[in-house]
Amino acid sequence: MTTVKKSVAVLGLGSMGAALADALLVAGHEVTVWNRTPGRAEGLVARGARRAGSVAEAVTAGEIVLVCILDYGDIGPLLEQQGVGRAALQGRVVVNVTNGSPEEACAMAERVTGLGAAYLDGGIMAVPEIIASPEAFVLYSGSREAFEAHRGVLDAFARSVYLGEDPGLAPLHDLALLSGMYGMFGGFLHAAALVRSAGGSVEEFTTTLLQPWLGAMAGGLPAMAAQIDSGDYGVTGSPLAMQVSHDSIGEVSRAQGVSPELFAPLFALMERRVADGHGSEGLAGLVELVHPR
């Protein structure tokens, strides 16, 4: 399928904004760029982008306006200071991939659509170095019509995942994914500290033991997710009561001079769930403590 070439304005040329603009150029789109520090556009201009002298100039040059700046709170003032109003935005599509909250996304959508533009909020699940690679994907929410009309452009960045009309869905799922990532990193750091405390090689432990183990454990996540959706937390493996009967991880960690603070909050939730009479359940039931139905 041939991708229709379109004009795109990119506002913000930090590491991510520059990577997105470069992906658009590689895909053959007409790209106009703007950045507070004009010098950051030099490399992109050399590769075929056009540099705009103002936000208003950039916006009027693109049928799609891609916003990728550091602070969500700066977007509104930036548009106001640069005099970008209905005349400039009417009929355009604003794709905002600035990190923010669901509330901020909904407020921005209301503001942008009030000025006559369609709105998509995006969550980039990638680092700049892997933009346009098979490993990257971008979450989108907002105007379905705009997403479907311009998916060919959006796919230049990464695999595009549309979540729904509510603009807040992309940032919410972005934060949910990051939560899972940081939880994994927390477990890794505790495991690494334990191995190091015994004089072991953390790298060897990670590559030969931890990665395969975590991969195997990740295979059970869909079943846990189904339990959370259904509210049925029955377990055929190790019930919570058995898992909390002896705080081996905490005790050994302290004995080895390793702080249990990365693991302790989860163990405390497990103990609470057992105390509440749910000792026969599995780990999935802990969700009821952090988000009661």
DOBADO-204296 format. One record per residue (C-alpha): residue number from 1; residue in three letters; x, y, z. Coordinates in nm, 2 decimals, padded with zeros to 4 digits. Example, Ala and Ser with C-alpha at 12.3 -4.5 7.8 and 13.67 -1.06 7.14 Angstrom:
<atom k="1" r="ALA" px="01.23" py="-00.45" pz="00.78"/>
<atom k="2" r="SER" px="01.37" py="-00.11" pz="00.71"/>
***
This chain:
<atom k="1" r="MET" px="00.00" py="00.00" pz="00.00"/>
<atom k="2" r="THR" px="00.14" py="00.34" pz="-00.10"/>
<atom k="3" r="THR" px="00.15" py="00.60" pz="00.18"/>
<atom k="4" r="VAL" px="00.00" py="00.94" pz="00.09"/>
<atom k="5" r="LYS" px="00.25" py="01.21" pz="00.15"/>
<atom k="6" r="LYS" px="00.13" py="01.48" pz="00.38"/>
<atom k="7" r="SER" px="00.25" py="01.80" pz="00.54"/>
<atom k="8" r="VAL" px="00.34" py="01.78" pz="00.91"/>
<atom k="9" r="ALA" px="00.45" py="02.06" pz="01.15"/>
<atom k="10" r="VAL" px="00.67" py="01.94" pz="01.44"/>
<atom k="11" r="LEU" px="00.68" py="02.16" pz="01.74"/>
<atom k="12" r="GLY" px="00.96" py="02.07" pz="01.98"/>
<atom k="13" r="LEU" px="01.30" py="01.92" pz="01.88"/>
<atom k="14" r="GLY" px="01.43" py="01.76" pz="02.19"/>
<atom k="15" r="SER" px="01.56" py="01.41" pz="02.14"/>
<atom k="16" r="MET" px="01.22" py="01.26" pz="02.09"/>
<atom k="17" r="GLY" px="01.08" py="01.54" pz="01.87"/>
<atom k="18" r="ALA" px="01.39" py="01.53" pz="01.65"/>
<atom k="19" r="ALA" px="01.35" py="01.15" pz="01.62"/>
<atom k="20" r="LEU" px="00.99" py="01.18" pz="01.52"/>
<atom k="21" r="ALA" px="01.06" py="01.45" pz="01.26"/>
<atom k="22" r="ASP" px="01.34" py="01.24" pz="01.12"/>
<atom k="23" r="ALA" px="01.11" py="00.94" pz="01.08"/>
<atom k="24" r="LEU" px="00.86" py="01.16" pz="00.89"/>
<atom k="25" r="LEU" px="01.14" py="01.28" pz="00.65"/>
<atom k="26" r="VAL" px="01.25" py="00.92" pz="00.59"/>
<atom k="27" r="ALA" px="00.88" py="00.83" pz="00.51"/>
<atom k="28" r="GLY" px="00.88" py="01.11" pz="00.25"/>
<atom k="29" r="HIS" px="00.64" py="01.36" pz="00.42"/>
<atom k="30" r="GLU" px="00.68" py="01.74" pz="00.40"/>
<atom k="31" r="VAL" px="00.81" py="01.84" pz="00.74"/>
<atom k="32" r="THR" px="00.82" py="02.19" pz="00.89"/>
<atom k="33" r="VAL" px="00.99" py="02.22" pz="01.23"/>
<atom k="34" r="TRP" px="01.00" py="02.47" pz="01.51"/>
<atom k="35" r="ASN" px="01.20" py="02.48" pz="01.83"/>
<atom k="36" r="ARG" px="01.27" py="02.75" pz="02.09"/>
<atom k="37" r="THR" px="01.64" py="02.71" pz="02.02"/>
<atom k="38" r="PRO" px="01.65" py="02.74" pz="01.64"/>
<atom k="39" r="GLY" px="01.99" py="02.57" pz="01.61"/>
<atom k="40" r="ARG" px="01.85" py="02.23" pz="01.71"/>
<atom k="41" r="ALA" px="01.68" py="02.22" pz="01.36"/>
<atom k="42" r="GLU" px="02.01" py="02.23" pz="01.17"/>
<atom k="43" r="GLY" px="02.04" py="01.86" pz="01.11"/>
<atom k="44" r="LEU" px="01.68" py="01.82" pz="01.01"/>
<atom k="45" r="VAL" px="01.70" py="02.11" pz="00.77"/>
<atom k="46" r="ALA" px="02.00" py="01.95" pz="00.61"/>
<atom k="47" r="ARG" px="01.79" py="01.64" pz="00.56"/>
<atom k="48" r="GLY" px="01.51" py="01.82" pz="00.39"/>
<atom k="49" r="ALA" px="01.29" py="01.98" pz="00.67"/>
<atom k="50" r="ARG" px="01.18" py="02.34" pz="00.65"/>
<atom k="51" r="ARG" px="01.25" py="02.56" pz="00.95"/>
<atom k="52" r="ALA" px="00.97" py="02.79" pz="01.07"/>
<atom k="53" r="GLY" px="01.04" py="03.12" pz="01.24"/>
<atom k="54" r="SER" px="00.74" py="03.09" pz="01.47"/>
<atom k="55" r="VAL" px="00.49" py="02.85" pz="01.60"/>
<atom k="56" r="ALA" px="00.22" py="03.02" pz="01.39"/>
<atom k="57" r="GLU" px="00.42" py="02.98" pz="01.07"/>
<atom k="58" r="ALA" px="00.48" py="02.61" pz="01.15"/>
<atom k="59" r="VAL" px="00.12" py="02.54" pz="01.23"/>
<atom k="60" r="THR" px="-00.01" py="02.70" pz="00.91"/>
<atom k="61" r="ALA" px="00.24" py="02.49" pz="00.71"/>
<atom k="62" r="GLY" px="00.11" py="02.15" pz="00.82"/>
<atom k="63" r="GLU" px="-00.22" py="01.97" pz="00.79"/>
<atom k="64" r="ILE" px="-00.10" py="01.77" pz="01.09"/>
<atom k="65" r="VAL" px="00.05" py="01.95" pz="01.39"/>
<atom k="66" r="LEU" px="00.27" py="01.73" pz="01.61"/>
<atom k="67" r="VAL" px="00.35" py="01.87" pz="01.95"/>
<atom k="68" r="CYS" px="00.64" py="01.72" pz="02.15"/>
<atom k="69" r="ILE" px="00.76" py="01.95" pz="02.42"/>
<atom k="70" r="LEU" px="00.89" py="01.89" pz="02.77"/>
<atom k="71" r="ASP" px="00.61" py="02.03" pz="02.98"/>
<atom k="72" r="TYR" px="00.23" py="01.98" pz="02.91"/>
<atom k="73" r="GLY" px="00.16" py="02.30" pz="03.10"/>
<atom k="74" r="ASP" px="00.37" py="02.50" pz="02.84"/>
<atom k="75" r="ILE" px="00.15" py="02.41" pz="02.55"/>
<atom k="76" r="GLY" px="-00.13" py="02.65" pz="02.61"/>
<atom k="77" r="PRO" px="00.09" py="02.95" pz="02.69"/>
<atom k="78" r="LEU" px="00.30" py="02.87" pz="02.39"/>
<atom k="79" r="LEU" px="00.01" py="02.88" pz="02.15"/>
<atom k="80" r="GLU" px="-00.12" py="03.20" pz="02.31"/>
<atom k="81" r="GLN" px="00.21" py="03.38" pz="02.31"/>
<atom k="82" r="GLN" px="00.26" py="03.29" pz="01.94"/>
<atom k="83" r="GLY" px="-00.09" py="03.40" pz="01.85"/>
<atom k="84" r="VAL" px="-00.21" py="03.06" pz="01.73"/>
<atom k="85" r="GLY" px="-00.59" py="03.07" pz="01.73"/>
<atom k="86" r="ARG" px="-00.89" py="02.95" pz="01.53"/>
<atom k="87" r="ALA" px="-00.76" py="03.10" pz="01.21"/>
<atom k="88" r="ALA" px="-00.44" py="02.89" pz="01.23"/>
<atom k="89" r="LEU" px="-00.58" py="02.56" pz="01.37"/>
<atom k="90" r="GLN" px="-00.92" py="02.54" pz="01.18"/>
<atom k="91" r="GLY" px="-00.94" py="02.21" pz="00.99"/>
<atom k="92" r="ARG" px="-00.61" py="02.08" pz="01.11"/>
<atom k="93" r="VAL" px="-00.52" py="01.77" pz="01.33"/>
<atom k="94" r="VAL" px="-00.32" py="01.83" pz="01.65"/>
<atom k="95" r="VAL" px="-00.13" py="01.52" pz="01.76"/>
<atom k="96" r="ASN" px="00.01" py="01.58" pz="02.11"/>
<atom k="97" r="VAL" px="00.27" py="01.34" pz="02.24"/>
<atom k="98" r="THR" px="00.38" py="01.54" pz="02.53"/>
<atom k="99" r="ASN" px="00.38" py="01.34" pz="02.86"/>
<atom k="100" r="GLY" px="00.08" py="01.44" pz="03.07"/>
<atom k="101" r="SER" px="-00.22" py="01.31" pz="03.27"/>
<atom k="102" r="PRO" px="-00.56" py="01.20" pz="03.15"/>
<atom k="103" r="GLU" px="-00.71" py="01.53" pz="03.29"/>
<atom k="104" r="GLU" px="-00.45" py="01.74" pz="03.10"/>
<atom k="105" r="ALA" px="-00.53" py="01.55" pz="02.78"/>
<atom k="106" r="CYS" px="-00.90" py="01.60" pz="02.81"/>
<atom k="107" r="ALA" px="-00.85" py="01.97" pz="02.88"/>
<atom k="108" r="MET" px="-00.62" py="02.01" pz="02.59"/>
<atom k="109" r="ALA" px="-00.87" py="01.83" pz="02.36"/>
<atom k="110" r="GLU" px="-01.14" py="02.06" pz="02.47"/>
<atom k="111" r="ARG" px="-00.92" py="02.36" pz="02.40"/>
<atom k="112" r="VAL" px="-00.80" py="02.25" pz="02.06"/>
<atom k="113" r="THR" px="-01.14" py="02.13" pz="01.93"/>
<atom k="114" r="GLY" px="-01.28" py="02.46" pz="02.04"/>
<atom k="115" r="LEU" px="-01.05" py="02.62" pz="01.80"/>
<atom k="116" r="GLY" px="-01.17" py="02.41" pz="01.51"/>
<atom k="117" r="ALA" px="-00.90" py="02.13" pz="01.50"/>
<atom k="118" r="ALA" px="-00.93" py="01.76" pz="01.56"/>
<atom k="119" r="TYR" px="-00.73" py="01.62" pz="01.85"/>
<atom k="120" r="LEU" px="-00.53" py="01.31" pz="01.92"/>
<atom k="121" r="ASP" px="-00.33" py="01.25" pz="02.24"/>
<atom k="122" r="GLY" px="-00.04" py="01.01" pz="02.22"/>
<atom k="123" r="GLY" px="00.18" py="00.80" pz="02.45"/>
<atom k="124" r="ILE" px="00.52" py="00.70" pz="02.30"/>
<atom k="125" r="MET" px="00.63" py="00.36" pz="02.43"/>
<atom k="126" r="ALA" px="00.98" py="00.39" pz="02.31"/>
<atom k="127" r="VAL" px="01.31" py="00.58" pz="02.35"/>
<atom k="128" r="PRO" px="01.42" py="00.81" pz="02.07"/>
<atom k="129" r="GLU" px="01.68" py="00.55" pz="01.95"/>
<atom k="130" r="ILE" px="01.41" py="00.29" pz="01.86"/>
<atom k="131" r="ILE" px="01.16" py="00.52" pz="01.69"/>
<atom k="132" r="ALA" px="01.06" py="00.36" pz="01.35"/>
<atom k="133" r="SER" px="01.17" py="00.02" pz="01.47"/>
<atom k="134" r="PRO" px="00.95" py="-00.29" pz="01.52"/>
<atom k="135" r="GLU" px="01.00" py="-00.27" pz="01.90"/>
<atom k="136" r="ALA" px="00.83" py="00.07" pz="01.93"/>
<atom k="137" r="PHE" px="00.46" py="00.15" pz="01.95"/>
<atom k="138" r="VAL" px="00.26" py="00.46" pz="02.02"/>
<atom k="139" r="LEU" px="-00.08" py="00.48" pz="02.20"/>
<atom k="140" r="TYR" px="-00.34" py="00.72" pz="02.06"/>
<atom k="141" r="SER" px="-00.68" py="00.84" pz="02.19"/>
<atom k="142" r="GLY" px="-00.91" py="01.11" pz="02.08"/>
<atom k="143" r="SER" px="-01.07" py="01.16" pz="01.73"/>
<atom k="144" r="ARG" px="-01.12" py="00.82" pz="01.56"/>
<atom k="145" r="GLU" px="-01.18" py="01.00" pz="01.23"/>
<atom k="146" r="ALA" px="-00.85" py="01.18" pz="01.26"/>
<atom k="147" r="PHE" px="-00.66" py="00.86" pz="01.36"/>
<atom k="148" r="GLU" px="-00.80" py="00.66" pz="01.06"/>
<atom k="149" r="ALA" px="-00.74" py="00.95" pz="00.82"/>
<atom k="150" r="HIS" px="-00.38" py="01.00" pz="00.91"/>
<atom k="151" r="ARG" px="-00.27" py="00.66" pz="01.03"/>
<atom k="152" r="GLY" px="-00.03" py="00.63" pz="00.74"/>
<atom k="153" r="VAL" px="00.16" py="00.93" pz="00.88"/>
<atom k="154" r="LEU" px="00.14" py="00.81" pz="01.24"/>
<atom k="155" r="ASP" px="00.28" py="00.47" pz="01.14"/>
<atom k="156" r="ALA" px="00.60" py="00.64" pz="01.03"/>
<atom k="157" r="PHE" px="00.69" py="00.66" pz="01.41"/>
<atom k="158" r="ALA" px="00.60" py="00.31" pz="01.52"/>
<atom k="159" r="ARG" px="00.31" py="00.06" pz="01.54"/>
<atom k="160" r="SER" px="00.00" py="00.27" pz="01.61"/>
<atom k="161" r="VAL" px="-00.24" py="00.15" pz="01.88"/>
<atom k="162" r="TYR" px="-00.58" py="00.33" pz="01.90"/>
<atom k="163" r="LEU" px="-00.75" py="00.31" pz="02.24"/>
<atom k="164" r="GLY" px="-01.07" py="00.51" pz="02.20"/>
<atom k="165" r="GLU" px="-01.24" py="00.85" pz="02.17"/>
<atom k="166" r="ASP" px="-01.16" py="00.95" pz="02.53"/>
<atom k="167" r="PRO" px="-00.85" py="01.17" pz="02.50"/>
<atom k="168" r="GLY" px="-00.74" py="01.06" pz="02.85"/>
<atom k="169" r="LEU" px="-00.70" py="00.69" pz="02.75"/>
<atom k="170" r="ALA" px="-00.35" py="00.72" pz="02.59"/>
<atom k="171" r="PRO" px="-00.18" py="00.89" pz="02.89"/>
<atom k="172" r="LEU" px="-00.36" py="00.66" pz="03.14"/>
<atom k="173" r="HIS" px="-00.24" py="00.35" pz="02.95"/>
<atom k="174" r="ASP" px="00.11" py="00.51" pz="02.91"/>
<atom k="175" r="LEU" px="00.13" py="00.54" pz="03.29"/>
<atom k="176" r="ALA" px="00.00" py="00.19" pz="03.34"/>
<atom k="177" r="LEU" px="00.27" py="00.05" pz="03.12"/>
<atom k="178" r="LEU" px="00.53" py="00.26" pz="03.30"/>
<atom k="179" r="SER" px="00.40" py="00.13" pz="03.63"/>
<atom k="180" r="GLY" px="00.46" py="-00.23" pz="03.52"/>
<atom k="181" r="MET" px="00.81" py="-00.14" pz="03.40"/>
<atom k="182" r="TYR" px="00.91" py="00.03" pz="03.72"/>
<atom k="183" r="GLY" px="00.77" py="-00.26" pz="03.92"/>
<atom k="184" r="MET" px="00.99" py="-00.50" pz="03.72"/>
<atom k="185" r="PHE" px="01.30" py="-00.27" pz="03.77"/>
<atom k="186" r="GLY" px="01.23" py="-00.26" pz="04.15"/>
<atom k="187" r="GLY" px="01.23" py="-00.64" pz="04.16"/>
<atom k="188" r="PHE" px="01.54" py="-00.65" pz="03.95"/>
<atom k="189" r="LEU" px="01.73" py="-00.41" pz="04.18"/>
<atom k="190" r="HIS" px="01.64" py="-00.60" pz="04.49"/>
<atom k="191" r="ALA" px="01.75" py="-00.93" pz="04.33"/>
<atom k="192" r="ALA" px="02.07" py="-00.77" pz="04.21"/>
<atom k="193" r="ALA" px="02.15" py="-00.64" pz="04.56"/>
<atom k="194" r="LEU" px="02.10" py="-00.98" pz="04.71"/>
<atom k="195" r="VAL" px="02.33" py="-01.15" pz="04.45"/>
<atom k="196" r="ARG" px="02.60" py="-00.87" pz="04.50"/>
<atom k="197" r="SER" px="02.58" py="-00.91" pz="04.88"/>
<atom k="198" r="ALA" px="02.70" py="-01.27" pz="04.83"/>
<atom k="199" r="GLY" px="02.98" py="-01.16" pz="04.60"/>
<atom k="200" r="GLY" px="02.82" py="-01.29" pz="04.28"/>
<atom k="201" r="SER" px="02.82" py="-01.15" pz="03.93"/>
<atom k="202" r="VAL" px="02.49" py="-00.96" pz="03.88"/>
<atom k="203" r="GLU" px="02.54" py="-00.97" pz="03.50"/>
<atom k="204" r="GLU" px="02.58" py="-01.35" pz="03.49"/>
<atom k="205" r="PHE" px="02.29" py="-01.39" pz="03.73"/>
<atom k="206" r="THR" px="02.07" py="-01.17" pz="03.52"/>
<atom k="207" r="THR" px="02.14" py="-01.33" pz="03.18"/>
<atom k="208" r="THR" px="02.15" py="-01.69" pz="03.29"/>
<atom k="209" r="LEU" px="01.88" py="-01.70" pz="03.56"/>
<atom k="210" r="LEU" px="01.67" py="-01.39" pz="03.60"/>
<atom k="211" r="GLN" px="01.57" py="-01.31" pz="03.25"/>
<atom k="212" r="PRO" px="01.45" py="-01.67" pz="03.18"/>
<atom k="213" r="TRP" px="01.27" py="-01.68" pz="03.51"/>
<atom k="214" r="LEU" px="01.09" py="-01.35" pz="03.46"/>
<atom k="215" r="GLY" px="01.00" py="-01.45" pz="03.10"/>
<atom k="216" r="ALA" px="00.84" py="-01.77" pz="03.24"/>
<atom k="217" r="MET" px="00.66" py="-01.57" pz="03.51"/>
<atom k="218" r="ALA" px="00.53" py="-01.32" pz="03.26"/>
<atom k="219" r="GLY" px="00.35" py="-01.60" pz="03.09"/>
<atom k="220" r="GLY" px="00.11" py="-01.61" pz="03.38"/>
<atom k="221" r="LEU" px="00.00" py="-01.25" pz="03.36"/>
<atom k="222" r="PRO" px="-00.29" py="-01.30" pz="03.12"/>
<atom k="223" r="ALA" px="-00.45" py="-01.55" pz="03.36"/>
<atom k="224" r="MET" px="-00.40" py="-01.30" pz="03.65"/>
<atom k="225" r="ALA" px="-00.56" py="-01.03" pz="03.43"/>
<atom k="226" r="ALA" px="-00.86" py="-01.25" pz="03.36"/>
<atom k="227" r="GLN" px="-00.90" py="-01.30" pz="03.74"/>
<atom k="228" r="ILE" px="-00.89" py="-00.92" pz="03.80"/>
<atom k="229" r="ASP" px="-01.16" py="-00.87" pz="03.53"/>
<atom k="230" r="SER" px="-01.38" py="-01.14" pz="03.67"/>
<atom k="231" r="GLY" px="-01.32" py="-01.08" pz="04.04"/>
<atom k="232" r="ASP" px="-01.26" py="-01.45" pz="04.09"/>
<atom k="233" r="TYR" px="-00.93" py="-01.49" pz="04.27"/>
<atom k="234" r="GLY" px="-00.93" py="-01.86" pz="04.33"/>
<atom k="235" r="VAL" px="-00.58" py="-02.01" pz="04.29"/>
<atom k="236" r="THR" px="-00.45" py="-02.36" pz="04.21"/>
<atom k="237" r="GLY" px="-00.09" py="-02.28" pz="04.29"/>
<atom k="238" r="SER" px="00.05" py="-02.11" pz="04.60"/>
<atom k="239" r="PRO" px="-00.21" py="-01.93" pz="04.80"/>
<atom k="240" r="LEU" px="-00.13" py="-01.60" pz="04.98"/>
<atom k="241" r="ALA" px="-00.15" py="-01.76" pz="05.32"/>
<atom k="242" r="MET" px="00.14" py="-01.99" pz="05.23"/>
<atom k="243" r="GLN" px="00.34" py="-01.71" pz="05.07"/>
<atom k="244" r="VAL" px="00.33" py="-01.49" pz="05.37"/>
<atom k="245" r="SER" px="00.38" py="-01.76" pz="05.64"/>
<atom k="246" r="HIS" px="00.75" py="-01.68" pz="05.65"/>
<atom k="247" r="ASP" px="00.91" py="-01.36" pz="05.54"/>
<atom k="248" r="SER" px="01.22" py="-01.53" pz="05.40"/>
<atom k="249" r="ILE" px="01.30" py="-01.25" pz="05.15"/>
<atom k="250" r="GLY" px="01.29" py="-00.98" pz="05.41"/>
<atom k="251" r="GLU" px="01.48" py="-01.18" pz="05.67"/>
<atom k="252" r="VAL" px="01.76" py="-01.29" pz="05.44"/>
<atom k="253" r="SER" px="01.78" py="-00.94" pz="05.29"/>
<atom k="254" r="ARG" px="01.83" py="-00.78" pz="05.63"/>
<atom k="255" r="ALA" px="02.09" py="-01.05" pz="05.72"/>
<atom k="256" r="GLN" px="02.28" py="-00.98" pz="05.40"/>
<atom k="257" r="GLY" px="02.27" py="-00.60" pz="05.46"/>
<atom k="258" r="VAL" px="02.02" py="-00.54" pz="05.19"/>
<atom k="259" r="SER" px="01.73" py="-00.30" pz="05.26"/>
<atom k="260" r="PRO" px="01.39" py="-00.47" pz="05.20"/>
<atom k="261" r="GLU" px="01.22" py="-00.14" pz="05.11"/>
<atom k="262" r="LEU" px="01.17" py="-00.23" pz="04.74"/>
<atom k="263" r="PHE" px="00.99" py="-00.55" pz="04.83"/>
<atom k="264" r="ALA" px="00.83" py="-00.47" pz="05.17"/>
<atom k="265" r="PRO" px="00.53" py="-00.27" pz="05.04"/>
<atom k="266" r="LEU" px="00.41" py="-00.57" pz="04.83"/>
<atom k="267" r="PHE" px="00.46" py="-00.81" pz="05.12"/>
<atom k="268" r="ALA" px="00.26" py="-00.58" pz="05.35"/>
<atom k="269" r="LEU" px="-00.03" py="-00.59" pz="05.10"/>
<atom k="270" r="MET" px="-00.01" py="-00.97" pz="05.09"/>
<atom k="271" r="GLU" px="-00.03" py="-00.98" pz="05.47"/>
<atom k="272" r="ARG" px="-00.33" py="-00.74" pz="05.47"/>
<atom k="273" r="ARG" px="-00.51" py="-00.95" pz="05.22"/>
<atom k="274" r="VAL" px="-00.46" py="-01.26" pz="05.43"/>
<atom k="275" r="ALA" px="-00.57" py="-01.08" pz="05.75"/>
<atom k="276" r="ASP" px="-00.89" py="-00.98" pz="05.56"/>
<atom k="277" r="GLY" px="-00.98" py="-01.34" pz="05.51"/>
<atom k="278" r="HIS" px="-00.84" py="-01.40" pz="05.16"/>
<atom k="279" r="GLY" px="-00.55" py="-01.63" pz="05.23"/>
<atom k="280" r="SER" px="-00.68" py="-01.89" pz="04.99"/>
<atom k="281" r="GLU" px="-00.65" py="-01.65" pz="04.70"/>
<atom k="282" r="GLY" px="-00.35" py="-01.58" pz="04.47"/>
<atom k="283" r="LEU" px="-00.16" py="-01.25" pz="04.41"/>
<atom k="284" r="ALA" px="-00.42" py="-01.11" pz="04.17"/>
<atom k="285" r="GLY" px="-00.66" py="-01.03" pz="04.46"/>
<atom k="286" r="LEU" px="-00.42" py="-00.77" pz="04.59"/>
<atom k="287" r="VAL" px="-00.57" py="-00.53" pz="04.33"/>
<atom k="288" r="GLU" px="-00.87" py="-00.50" pz="04.55"/>
<atom k="289" r="LEU" px="-00.65" py="-00.33" pz="04.81"/>
<atom k="290" r="VAL" px="-00.51" py="-00.07" pz="04.57"/>
<atom k="291" r="HIS" px="-00.84" py="-00.02" pz="04.38"/>
<atom k="292" r="PRO" px="-01.15" py="-00.15" pz="04.56"/>
<atom k="293" r="ARG" px="-01.44" py="-00.23" pz="04.34"/>
***
